[in-house]
Amino acid sequence: MHELALTEGIIRIVREQAEKNGFDRVLEIRLRVGEVSGIIPECLLEFFPIASRGTPAEGAELVIQPVPAAFRCFTCGYEGPIPPRTACCPQCGGTAIRMTAGREFFVENLKVE
């Protein structure tokens, strides 16, 4: 259940930003979560109301934007998704590929008042 610790980290960021920027209430928290980050968005949504109780984030909407996995092939230059459970470029069949997106997890922005 590392999502609870991650949710507490989000609240810590909110508190730091509230102190630094002088806002009292957060209306929306927008997250970017990579599809292969190992984070379960539903768990973040479940833990958020508990973790945010009594903080400037209480009652805020938690918006999770998924980041699809993307790859780059060093053989042909292809950039994009690859079929699930494969390790080959869908364009040339090469195996010299590198993940370029999909592991992200960060607070993209806060909407405050």
Secondary structure by P-SEA (a helix, b strand, c coil): caaaaaaaaaaaaaaaaaaacccccccbbbbbbbccccccaaaaaaaccccccccccccbbbbbbbbcbbbbbcccccccccccccccccccccccccccccccccccccccc
